[in-house]
Amino acid sequence: RKKFPQFKNKIGKYSGPTVKNPAAMFAGMMTKLDEGVGQILEILKELELDHDTLVMLSSDNGPHREGGHMPDFFNSNGPLKGHKRDLYEGGIRVPLVARWPGKIKPGTGTNHVSAHWDIFPTLCEVTGKAIPQNIDGISFLPVLLGKNNQREHKYLYWEFHERSGARAIRLGNWKVIQRNIKKNPNPPIEIYDLSSDLGETKNLGEEKPELVKNALKIFKEAHSPSPIW
């Protein structure tokens, strides 16, 4: 609170002496986020737009350890390995909550795997606009509406160029990771079966030579050279 006095009155019930900052600050921010989402929904209702509006809530990454934040204090990652800036599931797997009265059945869920680049084509389809050609994203409107004609990605690909660099692929339930790519152009390949090992604890890289071969091919075709990196 001394470092961030502007938040002094926003911690609310989390300001007790037994709760240490920044844990209290984080709890207060989550409360404010919840309140903010509620305010948006109330305004949509007041304007009689709630049944005509698709609301989606997600995050850009998993929990982080920056600024003194303590993700373990809140068990923010549950069983997932890694945090923000990691390409393990704890760094890149996030939920998406969608609300669209009359369109999305309340209380339903899906295991469909999408990425943030799928949001743009989804909104294009929602608004009746043409989806541009030659983009990576795939609209997930069918799965939102409970239909069974959802297109799936052949694979999902990530690169991260901070720290020692890393890249990863999602192939169905398979997760493939290479780390330390700045120091070593051909580092070991880690492979995990997310259907049985969500915490990415058992590396199957030496047991899946064909998958390794396919992953190396995808790493090459998915990478876009850039002077920035």
N, C-alpha and C positions, 0 to 999 in steps of 0.2 A: 504493500500500500504506500510506503514511503517513496518507492521508485516510480510508481504509477498512480499518483494522487487523483488523477481524473477518474479512476475507477473506484475510488473509495466508497462511494455511496451505491455502487452497483453490485457489490458482493452479496448484500442482503443477508439471508440466514446463514451464509457460509463464513461469516466473519468472526466466529467464535475463537477464543484464544487457543484452543487445542488443535485448530486447523491451520496448517502452515501455508503461507503463500509459496509458490504460485498455485498450489492445489486449490486453494479457495478461489483464486482468481479464475481458474479454469472452470470450476463448478459454477461460478457466477456467470461466466460467458455462456455456458451451456443453457443456463436458465434463461438468459436474455435471448438466446437463439430460439428457444422453445416459445417464449412469449412473442417474439417477432413473427414467427411463422403463424402463430395463432392470430395475430393482428391482421396479417395479410388475408387469411381465410375469412376473418370477420368482415373486412372491407369488401371482399368479393361478394360476400353474402348480402351486405347492405346495398350494394350496387346491382344486386340480382344478376351477377355474372358468374356465380360459383358453378352453376351447371354447364356453363359454356367455356370454362377455363380448366386447362390441364395444369396442375401444379406438380412439380418434381423437386425433390430435395435429395442432394447427394453431397459428396466431398471430393476434393481433388487428390487426396492422398490419405494414407493411414496416419495414425497418431505420431507425433514427433517428440524429440527430447530437447528441442531448442528452447532457449530462454528460461531454462530451469524447469521446464515442464516434466512431470513424472508420470508417464503413461502407465507404469505398473501400479501406481497408487489407485487408479480407477479400473485396473484390468482392461485398459482400453482396447487391447488387441486380442483378448481372449486366447485362443490356441494358436494364433498366427505368429509366424516368425518374421522378425524385422520391423522397421519403422519407416517413417518418411525418409526418402532418399535411398531406400533399399528397393531392389526389384523382387525381393521375396514377397509373399502374399501380404504380410503385415504392412508393406509400404505402398502397395498398389491396389489391393482389394478393398473396395468400399461398397456400401449399400446404396440403393436408389429407392426412394419411396415416392410413389406416384398417386395422385388423387384426381379423379375426374368423374364426378357424380353422373350416374346414368350410362357411363361408358366403361369404367373399370369397376369390377365387382369388389366391394369392400372385403377386407380380410384375406384376400388371395395373395399368393406368392408364386415365384418362379425361380428355377435354377438357371435360367437363360443367362449366358455370359455376353456382356456388351462392354464397350469402352466409351470414353467421353466423346470420341469422334463420331459416335453413332447418334449423338443428340441432335446435331444439325440436320441430317436427313430425316430423322424422326419428326422434327418440327416442320420441315418442309411438307411431309406427308400429312401431318395434322392440319396444316393451313391450306392444303390443296395446291402447293407450289411444286414445280418440277424439281426433282432432285438432280443436281449437277452430275454430269458424267465424270468418270475417272477420279472419284474421291474414294477414300478408304472406308468411310462410314457406311453402315447398313441401318436403315430404319428399323427400330424395334416396336413400331406401332402395333403390328399383329400380336405380339406377346402381351402388350398392355391391354389389348382388347380381348384377350383370351382365345385368340384364333390359333389354328394349328399350321399355318403356312409361313411361319417365321423363317427367314433366311439366316443361316449361320455363317460366321467367319471361317474361312479356311484355316486361319491362324490369327493370333494377335501378337504384335511385336512392340517391344519397348527398347529404348536406349537411354542411358543416363551417363552424362559426361562430367559430372563433378566427382570429386575425390579420385578414386583410382579407375573409375569407369566401369560400366556393366551393361549387359544386354540380356534380354529374356524373350521367350516365346511361350505362348499358351496354345497347345494343340489338343483340343478336346479336354480330357482330364490330365494330360501330361503338361508339366511345367519344365522348361529348359532354361538354365541360367549359365552365363559366363561372367566371371568377375575379374577385376584387375586387368582389363583389356588395354589400358594405357601403358602398362609396364610390359605386358606380354600379349602379342597379337594372337596367340593361340593358347589361351589358358584352358585348364581342365573344364569339361562340361558337366554340370550338375543336372540330374534329371529326377523329378519327383512325381509320384502318382497322387494327384490331389484327391482322387476318389477315396483313397484309404489313408492318406498321409497329408492332411491339410496343413499340419505344422511344418512340413518340409524337413523332416528329421532323417529320412533314409534316402541317401543319394544312390540312385540306380544307374549312374552314368556308365559304369563299367559293365553293366548287365544288358544294356540296350544299344548294341552297335549300329543297328539299322536306324534307330531313332536319332542317334548321334549324327549319322551321315545325313539324314534328312534335315536335322537342325542346322548343320553347317551350311547346307544349301540355302535354307531360308534366311539365315543370318546374312548371306551374301546378296540375295535378291531383294531383301527388305530394306537394307541399309541405303540411305541416300547421302552421298558424300557432300560435305559442306565445309567451307573455310572457317566457319564459326567454331567447329569442333576440332 
